Amino acid sequence: MEREKILVTSALPYANGPIHLGHLSGAYLPADIFVRYHRLKGSDVIYICGSDEHGVPITITADNEGVSPQVIIDRYHNMNKEAFEQFGMSFDIYSRTSYPIHHETAQAFFKSFYEQGLLVEKKTMQFYDAKAKKFLPDRYVEGACPKCGFEEARSDECENCGAIYDPTELVNPVSKITGEKPELKETSHWYFPLGKFQKRLEAYINEMSEKYGWKENVLNYCRGWFKEGLKDRAVTRDLEWGVKVPLENAAGKVLYVWFEAVLGYISATKKLSLEKNDPEMWRKYWQDSQTKYIAFIGKDNIVFHTIIFPAMLMAWNDGNPDKYVLPQNVPANEFLNFESKKFSKSRGWGIDVIDFLKRFPPDPLRYALASNLPETKDTDFYLKEFQAKNNNELADILGNFVNRTFIFARKHFDNKVPKAANLRDIDREMLKLISEYPAKVGALIEKYKIRDAVLEMMNLARAGNKYFNDSQPWKLVKTDKQAVAATINISLQTIFTLAEIFEPVLPFTSQKIFKMLNAKPVNWLDAGKPQLNENHQLGEAEILFTKIEDEVIEKLYNELTAGSQKPQIAYEDFDKIQLVAAKILKAEKIKKSKKLLKLEADLGGEKRQIVAGVAESYKPEELAGKRVIVVANLKPAKLFGVESQGMLLAAETKDGKLEIISPSENVNLGTRIK
């Protein structure tokens, strides 16, 4: 039978910071489990990833540190590569978009589109900092979001509400280089006509979904983009750092990172081909219609991998004889939160992979994440739950079953596999059970139901423990050693199957178990059959998992909580903030805004108009008469064209809503809060 040919990619992590646990749950661990399973199954699978190393966030980080962008990308590429290796990621290559081969690949795509007459040159107005004498990319401009009023929005995208808009819509723009108000100045860029591909993209996604069962969260995201209508998208920008636009009249312009980064999958495969001294090998995966291409991502990357990248590949295929395959499936995951809050670099909340692995081995982390993947909705990672997964499941169920079996084999059967003869019903039932598990777990992995697959893996370990307990070898060893021999033989066969099916999730542990069994993995489809012959010599046993004590978890939690606190400020700084007791007189919605309400507040004889982002937590009629605390000496700002003369104090509840902080009736309006 011909081997299934599979190309797997994981989203290229951005090289301006360390990867954290949330990244692992989105695009990396699910892909690694899928790839490891297919390798055991005998598929012809290749796994591609690497660093995304261009774009403005990197230049901002470099500017802040006073170093070159190359210093930043070298630092974080190496840091993340090491973290992935320690975590057990099995990439065939972890490449870089700063490599010359990537620049050549991205420029070839641009040239093809340009020569096809596909790209449209447009003159546009872009923010320009006259003091710095340079055009400002989106992240170098900050202002208020025109949709939700968030005051630290970028010039074309709001991190708070996810809105995408024209830079000219940004409210109160400010240059992050000089702090000056930028002017709009004419520049020209080339645009990819994404709208021309909408019908083809819709047909492609419908066909792939019907054949291969795309996840509903991915389809809903695509439908939203299609409903709004795909528009032309700039493929170039005014910037020094990046892939140069390969045209004579394009000095100072580079390819937009959204355009060239996805091509990093192709350039990385080319790089791998060169490393293997087989320069054309990459075509075997990218340009063979029999290839099954699976793109693992987090939900923030859905549009790039289901709409933009496929459209780019379609455009290439229209103009070139060597055709690329399109993704067969894009199993995007939702987000993983940390202790019920979003990972946040700016707030210092969360933990990086490299730091976590300094404290704990990788397999318990892989197991805890895999059993709680955000496959259909956001999930939370709690340190206490991680501890419970390690102690109560890995140590007490899997580790315990393996340990007690090996103790019996060493003590009563010279550390060899005993003969299984005169099988009882309980023995035959266990053999039948282990024969079914590889197919059961494999089918779930094939459908990207990793959480369910992990549950079934541990269920077999539970069944092994129950079988051992029900067989009672400690009682029968004096009266019926033949029955005990069957129990230990079948328990060892079960452990072999466990080592095989757990390998995609617990690669380091499985390696230990196979060493203890003095055996090697087999094809996944054969793993449920008895693989250990009578009198097979076993290796030395070892404890697989060490329990994590409460004090260790508490210490780590306290460290992380302390690290998330803001820097201390002087009393004089706090005293500058004028907090005043007030009462809301009336409230009303602001047109086109889901989050903002316009309030009229009484600050003790003085009325103020305040715009507050509480519309998703309170209805306007609920607020009339409500007592509040107002920051009274905040500079006025316009949100959605409505002036705000202060700010309310509110706190986030456990369910993510905002709860307004209210002083009691005993506090007079206008009283300063100290």
QUITA-V132629 format. One record per residue. RES is the residue in three letters. SS is DSSP state (2 for helix, 1 for strand, 0 for the rest). PHI is phi in whole degrees, 0 to 359 (NA if undefined). D_CENTER is the distance of its C-alpha to the mean C-alpha in Angstrom with 1 decimal. Layout:
# QUITA-V132629
RES | SS | PHI | D_CENTER
RES | SS | PHI | D_CENTER
This chain:
# QUITA-V132629
MET | 0 | NA | 35.4
GLU | 0 | 291 | 33.3
ARG | 0 | 291 | 29.9
GLU | 0 | 290 | 26.9
LYS | 1 | 261 | 25.3
ILE | 1 | 229 | 21.5
LEU | 1 | 251 | 19.3
VAL | 1 | 240 | 15.6
THR | 1 | 234 | 13.2
SER | 1 | 243 | 9.5
ALA | 0 | 311 | 8.5
LEU | 0 | 286 | 10.5
PRO | 1 | 292 | 9.1
TYR | 1 | 281 | 11.6
ALA | 0 | 270 | 14.5
ASN | 0 | 231 | 15.6
GLY | 0 | 183 | 14.0
PRO | 0 | 284 | 12.8
ILE | 0 | 284 | 9.3
HIS | 1 | 242 | 8.8
LEU | 2 | 298 | 8.1
GLY | 2 | 298 | 5.3
HIS | 2 | 299 | 3.4
LEU | 2 | 301 | 5.6
SER | 2 | 288 | 5.2
GLY | 2 | 279 | 2.8
ALA | 2 | 247 | 4.8
TYR | 2 | 251 | 7.1
LEU | 2 | 300 | 9.1
PRO | 2 | 302 | 9.8
ALA | 2 | 293 | 11.0
ASP | 2 | 297 | 13.0
ILE | 2 | 298 | 14.6
PHE | 2 | 300 | 15.6
VAL | 2 | 292 | 17.0
ARG | 2 | 298 | 18.8
TYR | 2 | 300 | 20.3
HIS | 2 | 291 | 21.6
ARG | 2 | 295 | 23.1
LEU | 2 | 295 | 25.0
LYS | 2 | 283 | 26.1
GLY | 0 | 96 | 27.5
SER | 0 | 290 | 25.5
ASP | 1 | 272 | 25.6
VAL | 1 | 241 | 21.9
ILE | 1 | 229 | 20.3
TYR | 1 | 239 | 16.8
ILE | 1 | 242 | 15.9
CYS | 1 | 202 | 13.5
GLY | 1 | 166 | 14.4
SER | 1 | 271 | 14.3
ASP | 1 | 270 | 14.5
GLU | 0 | 239 | 17.5
HIS | 0 | 242 | 19.3
GLY | 0 | 105 | 19.4
VAL | 2 | 290 | 20.7
PRO | 2 | 306 | 18.2
ILE | 2 | 290 | 19.4
THR | 2 | 292 | 23.0
ILE | 2 | 295 | 22.7
THR | 2 | 301 | 21.5
ALA | 2 | 296 | 24.3
ASP | 2 | 299 | 26.8
ASN | 2 | 297 | 26.1
GLU | 2 | 266 | 26.7
GLY | 0 | 70 | 29.6
VAL | 0 | 232 | 28.4
SER | 0 | 278 | 27.6
PRO | 2 | 304 | 24.1
GLN | 2 | 299 | 24.7
VAL | 2 | 298 | 24.8
ILE | 2 | 295 | 21.4
ILE | 2 | 291 | 19.7
ASP | 2 | 296 | 21.7
ARG | 2 | 300 | 20.7
TYR | 2 | 279 | 16.9
HIS | 2 | 298 | 16.9
ASN | 2 | 293 | 19.1
MET | 2 | 296 | 17.3
ASN | 2 | 287 | 13.9
LYS | 2 | 298 | 15.8
GLU | 2 | 295 | 17.7
ALA | 2 | 298 | 14.8
PHE | 2 | 297 | 13.4
GLU | 2 | 297 | 17.0
GLN | 2 | 296 | 17.7
PHE | 2 | 284 | 14.8
GLY | 0 | 96 | 16.3
MET | 0 | 292 | 14.2
SER | 0 | 250 | 16.8
PHE | 0 | 301 | 16.3
ASP | 0 | 284 | 19.7
ILE | 1 | 206 | 19.1
TYR | 1 | 242 | 16.8
SER | 1 | 267 | 18.4
ARG | 1 | 217 | 18.8
THR | 0 | 279 | 19.4
SER | 0 | 273 | 22.3
TYR | 0 | 294 | 24.2
PRO | 2 | 305 | 27.4
ILE | 2 | 295 | 26.5
HIS | 2 | 288 | 23.4
HIS | 2 | 303 | 25.7
GLU | 2 | 296 | 28.3
THR | 2 | 294 | 26.0
ALA | 2 | 295 | 24.7
GLN | 2 | 294 | 28.2
ALA | 2 | 296 | 29.5
PHE | 2 | 295 | 27.4
PHE | 2 | 299 | 28.6
LYS | 2 | 300 | 32.2
SER | 2 | 300 | 32.1
PHE | 2 | 294 | 31.1
TYR | 2 | 294 | 33.6
GLU | 2 | 290 | 36.4
GLN | 0 | 287 | 35.7
GLY | 0 | 76 | 36.5
LEU | 0 | 280 | 33.1
LEU | 0 | 282 | 32.0
VAL | 1 | 246 | 33.7
GLU | 1 | 273 | 34.7
LYS | 1 | 229 | 34.8
LYS | 1 | 270 | 36.1
THR | 1 | 226 | 34.0
MET | 1 | 263 | 34.3
GLN | 1 | 229 | 31.8
PHE | 1 | 296 | 31.8
TYR | 1 | 226 | 34.0
ASP | 1 | 266 | 34.7
ALA | 0 | 295 | 38.5
LYS | 0 | 291 | 38.6
ALA | 0 | 275 | 36.0
LYS | 0 | 58 | 37.3
LYS | 1 | 204 | 34.0
PHE | 1 | 290 | 31.8
LEU | 0 | 252 | 28.8
PRO | 0 | 297 | 25.4
ASP | 2 | 306 | 23.4
ARG | 2 | 282 | 21.7
TYR | 2 | 267 | 25.2
VAL | 1 | 236 | 26.5
GLU | 1 | 228 | 25.8
GLY | 1 | 190 | 27.5
ALA | 1 | 269 | 27.4
CYS | 0 | 296 | 25.3
PRO | 0 | 287 | 27.9
LYS | 0 | 264 | 26.0
CYS | 0 | 245 | 25.2
GLY | 0 | 87 | 27.0
PHE | 0 | 304 | 24.2
GLU | 0 | 274 | 26.1
GLU | 0 | 239 | 23.4
ALA | 1 | 283 | 22.2
ARG | 1 | 282 | 21.9
SER | 0 | 289 | 24.6
ASP | 0 | 231 | 22.8
GLU | 1 | 205 | 19.7
CYS | 0 | 256 | 19.3
GLU | 0 | 293 | 16.3
ASN | 0 | 286 | 17.9
CYS | 0 | 249 | 18.6
GLY | 0 | 82 | 16.7
ALA | 0 | 293 | 20.2
ILE | 1 | 243 | 21.0
TYR | 0 | 211 | 24.7
ASP | 0 | 284 | 27.4
PRO | 2 | 305 | 27.8
THR | 2 | 293 | 31.4
GLU | 2 | 275 | 30.2
LEU | 0 | 299 | 28.7
VAL | 1 | 268 | 30.9
ASN | 1 | 51 | 32.6
PRO | 1 | 292 | 30.8
VAL | 1 | 222 | 31.0
SER | 1 | 286 | 30.5
LYS | 0 | 280 | 28.2
ILE | 0 | 276 | 30.4
THR | 0 | 245 | 33.8
GLY | 0 | 81 | 33.3
GLU | 0 | 274 | 35.6
LYS | 0 | 283 | 35.4
PRO | 0 | 283 | 34.5
GLU | 1 | 258 | 36.6
LEU | 1 | 268 | 35.7
LYS | 1 | 228 | 37.0
GLU | 1 | 285 | 37.3
THR | 1 | 215 | 35.3
SER | 1 | 235 | 34.5
HIS | 1 | 216 | 31.5
TRP | 1 | 262 | 30.8
TYR | 1 | 240 | 28.9
PHE | 1 | 267 | 27.3
PRO | 0 | 280 | 28.9
LEU | 2 | 301 | 25.9
GLY | 2 | 301 | 28.2
LYS | 2 | 296 | 30.4
PHE | 2 | 259 | 27.7
GLN | 2 | 301 | 26.9
LYS | 2 | 297 | 29.2
ARG | 2 | 294 | 28.2
LEU | 2 | 294 | 24.5
GLU | 2 | 298 | 25.3
ALA | 2 | 295 | 27.5
TYR | 2 | 299 | 24.9
ILE | 2 | 293 | 22.2
ASN | 2 | 298 | 24.9
GLU | 2 | 294 | 26.1
MET | 2 | 296 | 22.9
SER | 2 | 295 | 22.0
GLU | 2 | 295 | 25.5
LYS | 2 | 281 | 25.5
TYR | 2 | 237 | 22.1
GLY | 0 | 65 | 20.9
TRP | 0 | 295 | 17.9
LYS | 0 | 290 | 15.9
GLU | 2 | 296 | 17.5
ASN | 2 | 296 | 14.6
VAL | 2 | 289 | 14.3
LEU | 2 | 297 | 18.0
ASN | 2 | 297 | 18.5
TYR | 2 | 295 | 16.4
CYS | 2 | 296 | 18.5
ARG | 2 | 301 | 21.6
GLY | 2 | 297 | 21.1
TRP | 2 | 292 | 21.1
PHE | 2 | 293 | 24.0
LYS | 2 | 298 | 25.9
GLU | 2 | 285 | 25.8
GLY | 0 | 93 | 26.8
LEU | 0 | 286 | 25.3
LYS | 0 | 237 | 26.8
ASP | 0 | 303 | 27.6
ARG | 1 | 226 | 24.9
ALA | 1 | 296 | 25.9
VAL | 0 | 252 | 25.1
THR | 1 | 231 | 26.8
ARG | 1 | 207 | 26.9
ASP | 1 | 275 | 29.3
LEU | 0 | 194 | 27.8
GLU | 0 | 271 | 28.9
TRP | 0 | 267 | 25.6
GLY | 0 | 150 | 24.2
VAL | 0 | 276 | 25.6
LYS | 1 | 296 | 29.1
VAL | 0 | 289 | 30.3
PRO | 0 | 278 | 32.9
LEU | 0 | 228 | 35.7
GLU | 0 | 295 | 38.8
ASN | 0 | 265 | 38.6
ALA | 0 | 234 | 35.0
ALA | 0 | 297 | 35.5
GLY | 0 | 79 | 32.9
LYS | 1 | 241 | 30.4
VAL | 1 | 233 | 27.1
LEU | 1 | 289 | 24.8
TYR | 0 | 301 | 22.2
VAL | 2 | 298 | 18.8
TRP | 2 | 296 | 17.4
PHE | 2 | 281 | 20.2
GLU | 2 | 270 | 20.1
ALA | 2 | 296 | 16.5
VAL | 0 | 295 | 16.0
LEU | 0 | 286 | 19.3
GLY | 2 | 297 | 17.8
TYR | 2 | 294 | 17.1
ILE | 2 | 290 | 20.9
SER | 2 | 296 | 22.1
ALA | 2 | 294 | 20.2
THR | 2 | 292 | 21.9
LYS | 2 | 296 | 25.1
LYS | 2 | 299 | 24.7
LEU | 2 | 299 | 24.3
SER | 2 | 300 | 27.4
LEU | 2 | 295 | 29.4
GLU | 2 | 295 | 28.4
LYS | 0 | 268 | 29.8
ASN | 0 | 57 | 32.9
ASP | 0 | 222 | 32.3
PRO | 0 | 304 | 31.6
GLU | 0 | 262 | 31.5
MET | 2 | 303 | 29.2
TRP | 2 | 302 | 26.2
ARG | 2 | 295 | 28.2
LYS | 2 | 301 | 28.4
TYR | 2 | 260 | 24.7
TRP | 2 | 275 | 24.2
GLN | 0 | 233 | 27.7
ASP | 0 | 239 | 28.8
SER | 0 | 298 | 28.8
GLN | 0 | 277 | 28.4
THR | 0 | 290 | 24.9
LYS | 1 | 260 | 22.1
TYR | 1 | 258 | 19.1
ILE | 1 | 242 | 15.7
ALA | 1 | 249 | 12.6
PHE | 1 | 269 | 9.2
ILE | 0 | 212 | 6.5
GLY | 1 | 265 | 4.4
LYS | 2 | 295 | 7.6
ASP | 2 | 288 | 8.3
ASN | 2 | 248 | 9.2
ILE | 2 | 301 | 11.4
VAL | 2 | 300 | 14.6
PHE | 2 | 289 | 14.4
HIS | 2 | 259 | 14.0
THR | 2 | 255 | 16.2
ILE | 2 | 239 | 18.8
ILE | 2 | 290 | 19.1
PHE | 2 | 298 | 18.6
PRO | 2 | 302 | 20.7
ALA | 2 | 296 | 23.3
MET | 2 | 296 | 23.5
LEU | 2 | 292 | 24.0
MET | 2 | 300 | 26.6
ALA | 2 | 297 | 28.3
TRP | 2 | 298 | 28.6
ASN | 2 | 299 | 29.9
ASP | 2 | 293 | 32.5
GLY | 2 | 250 | 34.0
ASN | 0 | 220 | 33.8
PRO | 0 | 285 | 35.1
ASP | 0 | 271 | 32.2
LYS | 0 | 271 | 29.7
TYR | 0 | 266 | 25.9
VAL | 0 | 279 | 24.2
LEU | 0 | 258 | 21.7
PRO | 0 | 303 | 18.5
GLN | 0 | 282 | 19.9
ASN | 1 | 207 | 16.7
VAL | 0 | 229 | 13.2
PRO | 0 | 282 | 11.6
ALA | 0 | 287 | 8.7
ASN | 1 | 260 | 7.0
GLU | 0 | 281 | 7.5
PHE | 0 | 260 | 6.4
LEU | 1 | 258 | 7.5
ASN | 1 | 264 | 10.5
PHE | 1 | 243 | 12.7
GLU | 0 | 51 | 16.4
SER | 0 | 75 | 16.2
LYS | 1 | 234 | 15.1
LYS | 0 | 295 | 12.1
PHE | 0 | 302 | 11.0
SER | 1 | 214 | 13.4
LYS | 0 | 294 | 14.6
SER | 0 | 294 | 17.8
ARG | 0 | 269 | 18.7
GLY | 0 | 66 | 18.0
TRP | 1 | 251 | 16.0
GLY | 0 | 122 | 13.7
ILE | 0 | 214 | 13.9
ASP | 1 | 282 | 12.8
VAL | 2 | 301 | 12.4
ILE | 2 | 299 | 15.8
ASP | 2 | 285 | 17.5
PHE | 2 | 298 | 16.5
LEU | 2 | 285 | 17.8
LYS | 2 | 285 | 21.0
ARG | 2 | 256 | 21.8
PHE | 0 | 225 | 20.7
PRO | 0 | 291 | 20.6
PRO | 2 | 290 | 17.4
ASP | 2 | 297 | 18.4
PRO | 2 | 300 | 18.6
LEU | 2 | 292 | 15.1
ARG | 2 | 302 | 13.9
TYR | 2 | 293 | 16.1
ALA | 2 | 298 | 15.2
LEU | 2 | 290 | 11.4
ALA | 2 | 295 | 12.5
SER | 0 | 279 | 15.1
ASN | 0 | 223 | 13.0
LEU | 0 | 294 | 10.0
PRO | 0 | 279 | 9.2
GLU | 0 | 288 | 10.8
THR | 0 | 237 | 13.1
LYS | 0 | 204 | 12.5
ASP | 0 | 299 | 10.8
THR | 1 | 234 | 11.7
ASP | 1 | 239 | 12.9
PHE | 1 | 254 | 13.1
TYR | 0 | 246 | 16.8
LEU | 2 | 300 | 18.6
LYS | 2 | 295 | 21.5
GLU | 2 | 290 | 19.7
PHE | 2 | 300 | 18.3
GLN | 2 | 300 | 21.9
ALA | 2 | 295 | 23.2
LYS | 2 | 298 | 21.0
ASN | 2 | 292 | 22.4
ASN | 2 | 283 | 25.9
ASN | 2 | 274 | 26.6
GLU | 2 | 248 | 24.9
LEU | 2 | 294 | 24.4
ALA | 2 | 283 | 27.6
ASP | 2 | 281 | 29.8
ILE | 2 | 255 | 29.1
LEU | 2 | 293 | 27.9
GLY | 2 | 298 | 29.4
ASN | 2 | 295 | 32.6
PHE | 2 | 298 | 33.3
VAL | 2 | 297 | 33.0
ASN | 2 | 297 | 35.1
ARG | 2 | 293 | 37.9
THR | 2 | 295 | 38.3
PHE | 2 | 291 | 38.7
ILE | 2 | 299 | 41.1
PHE | 2 | 294 | 43.3
ALA | 2 | 296 | 43.2
ARG | 2 | 289 | 44.2
LYS | 2 | 285 | 46.9
HIS | 2 | 247 | 48.5
PHE | 0 | 225 | 47.9
ASP | 0 | 57 | 48.0
ASN | 0 | 57 | 44.2
LYS | 1 | 235 | 44.6
VAL | 0 | 283 | 43.5
PRO | 0 | 284 | 46.4
LYS | 0 | 282 | 48.0
ALA | 0 | 257 | 46.9
ALA | 0 | 231 | 50.1
ASN | 0 | 48 | 51.6
LEU | 0 | 295 | 48.3
ARG | 0 | 269 | 48.2
ASP | 2 | 302 | 46.4
ILE | 2 | 297 | 43.6
ASP | 2 | 290 | 43.1
ARG | 2 | 296 | 43.0
GLU | 2 | 296 | 40.6
MET | 2 | 290 | 38.1
LEU | 2 | 297 | 38.6
LYS | 2 | 296 | 37.9
LEU | 2 | 297 | 34.8
ILE | 2 | 292 | 33.2
SER | 2 | 292 | 34.3
GLU | 2 | 271 | 32.1
TYR | 2 | 290 | 28.9
PRO | 2 | 304 | 27.5
ALA | 2 | 294 | 27.9
LYS | 2 | 296 | 26.5
VAL | 2 | 292 | 23.3
GLY | 2 | 299 | 23.0
ALA | 2 | 298 | 23.4
LEU | 2 | 291 | 20.5
ILE | 2 | 296 | 18.2
GLU | 2 | 301 | 19.7
LYS | 0 | 266 | 18.7
TYR | 0 | 64 | 15.1
LYS | 0 | 263 | 16.1
ILE | 2 | 293 | 14.7
ARG | 2 | 303 | 15.5
ASP | 2 | 295 | 19.0
ALA | 2 | 297 | 19.4
VAL | 2 | 295 | 18.8
LEU | 2 | 300 | 21.2
GLU | 2 | 292 | 23.7
MET | 2 | 303 | 23.5
MET | 2 | 291 | 24.4
ASN | 2 | 297 | 27.0
LEU | 2 | 291 | 28.8
ALA | 2 | 295 | 29.0
ARG | 2 | 298 | 30.4
ALA | 2 | 296 | 32.8
GLY | 2 | 297 | 33.9
ASN | 2 | 298 | 34.7
LYS | 2 | 295 | 36.6
TYR | 2 | 300 | 38.5
PHE | 2 | 299 | 39.4
ASN | 2 | 296 | 40.6
ASP | 2 | 293 | 42.5
SER | 2 | 283 | 44.2
GLN | 0 | 50 | 45.4
PRO | 2 | 297 | 46.1
TRP | 2 | 295 | 47.3
LYS | 2 | 271 | 50.1
LEU | 2 | 281 | 51.0
VAL | 0 | 300 | 51.0
LYS | 0 | 270 | 54.7
THR | 0 | 244 | 55.9
ASP | 0 | 214 | 53.9
LYS | 2 | 293 | 52.1
GLN | 2 | 295 | 51.7
ALA | 2 | 293 | 49.5
VAL | 2 | 296 | 47.5
ALA | 2 | 302 | 47.2
ALA | 2 | 297 | 45.6
THR | 2 | 300 | 43.2
ILE | 2 | 289 | 42.0
ASN | 2 | 302 | 41.9
ILE | 2 | 291 | 39.7
SER | 2 | 296 | 37.5
LEU | 2 | 293 | 37.0
GLN | 2 | 297 | 36.3
THR | 2 | 295 | 33.7
ILE | 2 | 297 | 32.1
PHE | 2 | 300 | 32.0
THR | 2 | 297 | 30.2
LEU | 2 | 298 | 27.7
ALA | 2 | 299 | 27.1
GLU | 2 | 289 | 26.4
ILE | 2 | 284 | 24.1
PHE | 2 | 275 | 22.2
GLU | 0 | 305 | 21.7
PRO | 0 | 299 | 18.4
VAL | 0 | 263 | 17.0
LEU | 0 | 240 | 19.6
PRO | 2 | 296 | 20.7
PHE | 2 | 289 | 22.5
THR | 2 | 292 | 24.3
SER | 2 | 299 | 25.2
GLN | 2 | 299 | 26.7
LYS | 2 | 296 | 28.8
ILE | 2 | 296 | 30.0
PHE | 2 | 297 | 31.1
LYS | 2 | 294 | 33.0
MET | 2 | 296 | 34.6
LEU | 2 | 280 | 35.5
ASN | 0 | 58 | 36.8
ALA | 0 | 217 | 35.1
LYS | 0 | 237 | 32.5
PRO | 0 | 299 | 29.9
VAL | 0 | 241 | 31.4
ASN | 0 | 300 | 30.1
TRP | 2 | 310 | 27.8
LEU | 2 | 291 | 30.4
ASP | 2 | 260 | 33.1
ALA | 0 | 294 | 31.2
GLY | 0 | 277 | 32.8
LYS | 0 | 270 | 36.3
PRO | 0 | 303 | 38.3
GLN | 0 | 245 | 37.6
LEU | 0 | 255 | 39.6
ASN | 0 | 283 | 43.3
GLU | 0 | 302 | 46.1
ASN | 0 | 72 | 46.9
HIS | 0 | 300 | 43.7
GLN | 1 | 282 | 43.4
LEU | 0 | 273 | 40.3
GLY | 0 | 272 | 38.7
GLU | 0 | 281 | 38.4
ALA | 0 | 278 | 36.4
GLU | 0 | 213 | 34.0
ILE | 0 | 287 | 32.1
LEU | 0 | 277 | 28.5
PHE | 0 | 225 | 26.9
THR | 0 | 258 | 28.1
LYS | 0 | 290 | 27.9
ILE | 0 | 261 | 26.2
GLU | 0 | 282 | 28.7
ASP | 2 | 304 | 28.4
GLU | 2 | 298 | 29.4
VAL | 2 | 294 | 26.5
ILE | 2 | 293 | 23.9
GLU | 2 | 297 | 26.1
LYS | 2 | 295 | 26.5
LEU | 2 | 296 | 22.8
TYR | 2 | 300 | 22.2
ASN | 2 | 296 | 25.2
GLU | 2 | 297 | 24.0
LEU | 2 | 292 | 20.6
THR | 2 | 296 | 22.5
ALA | 2 | 295 | 25.0
GLY | 2 | 290 | 22.6
SER | 0 | 273 | 21.1
GLN | 0 | 285 | 24.7
LYS | 0 | 290 | 26.0
PRO | 0 | 299 | 28.7
GLN | 0 | 294 | 32.1
ILE | 0 | 238 | 34.4
ALA | 0 | 285 | 38.2
TYR | 2 | 302 | 40.2
GLU | 2 | 299 | 41.5
ASP | 2 | 293 | 38.1
PHE | 2 | 295 | 37.5
ASP | 2 | 294 | 41.0
LYS | 0 | 290 | 40.3
ILE | 0 | 276 | 38.2
GLN | 0 | 260 | 40.6
LEU | 1 | 265 | 39.4
VAL | 1 | 229 | 41.8
ALA | 1 | 288 | 42.5
ALA | 1 | 215 | 42.6
LYS | 1 | 224 | 42.8
ILE | 1 | 282 | 41.3
LEU | 1 | 271 | 44.1
LYS | 1 | 205 | 42.2
ALA | 1 | 216 | 38.8
GLU | 1 | 210 | 37.8
LYS | 1 | 287 | 34.9
ILE | 0 | 254 | 34.0
LYS | 0 | 303 | 34.0
LYS | 0 | 69 | 30.8
SER | 0 | 242 | 28.7
LYS | 0 | 274 | 26.8
LYS | 0 | 252 | 26.3
LEU | 0 | 257 | 29.6
LEU | 1 | 236 | 33.0
LYS | 1 | 264 | 36.2
LEU | 1 | 244 | 38.2
GLU | 1 | 247 | 41.7
ALA | 1 | 237 | 42.2
ASP | 1 | 260 | 45.4
LEU | 0 | 258 | 45.3
GLY | 0 | 87 | 48.8
GLY | 0 | 97 | 51.0
GLU | 0 | 245 | 48.5
LYS | 1 | 262 | 46.3
ARG | 1 | 232 | 43.0
GLN | 1 | 260 | 40.6
ILE | 1 | 232 | 37.0
VAL | 1 | 259 | 33.8
ALA | 1 | 233 | 31.2
GLY | 0 | 273 | 27.7
VAL | 0 | 241 | 28.5
ALA | 0 | 294 | 29.2
GLU | 0 | 274 | 26.3
SER | 0 | 246 | 27.9
TYR | 0 | 224 | 31.6
LYS | 0 | 276 | 34.0
PRO | 2 | 307 | 36.6
GLU | 2 | 292 | 39.4
GLU | 2 | 283 | 37.9
LEU | 2 | 264 | 38.1
ALA | 0 | 301 | 41.7
GLY | 0 | 89 | 43.5
LYS | 0 | 283 | 40.5
ARG | 1 | 279 | 40.9
VAL | 1 | 219 | 38.2
ILE | 1 | 246 | 37.7
VAL | 1 | 242 | 37.5
VAL | 1 | 281 | 36.8
ALA | 0 | 271 | 40.1
ASN | 0 | 249 | 40.2
LEU | 0 | 277 | 37.0
LYS | 0 | 298 | 37.7
PRO | 0 | 300 | 37.9
ALA | 1 | 218 | 35.1
LYS | 1 | 259 | 34.8
LEU | 1 | 236 | 31.9
PHE | 0 | 55 | 32.3
GLY | 0 | 79 | 35.8
VAL | 1 | 251 | 36.7
GLU | 1 | 285 | 37.8
SER | 1 | 246 | 36.4
GLN | 0 | 249 | 38.8
GLY | 0 | 160 | 36.8
MET | 1 | 214 | 33.7
LEU | 1 | 275 | 33.4
LEU | 0 | 267 | 32.0
ALA | 1 | 212 | 29.5
ALA | 1 | 233 | 27.0
GLU | 1 | 276 | 23.8
THR | 0 | 273 | 24.5
LYS | 0 | 299 | 22.5
ASP | 0 | 269 | 21.7
GLY | 0 | 85 | 20.4
LYS | 0 | 277 | 23.8
LEU | 1 | 256 | 26.1
GLU | 1 | 243 | 29.4
ILE | 1 | 291 | 32.1
ILE | 0 | 280 | 34.0
SER | 0 | 241 | 37.6
PRO | 0 | 284 | 40.8
SER | 0 | 285 | 43.6
GLU | 0 | 296 | 46.7
ASN | 0 | 289 | 48.7
VAL | 0 | 268 | 47.0
ASN | 0 | 291 | 48.9
LEU | 0 | 298 | 47.1
GLY | 0 | 91 | 46.8
THR | 0 | 293 | 46.8
ARG | 1 | 282 | 44.5
ILE | 1 | 272 | 41.9
LYS | 0 | 239 | 42.0
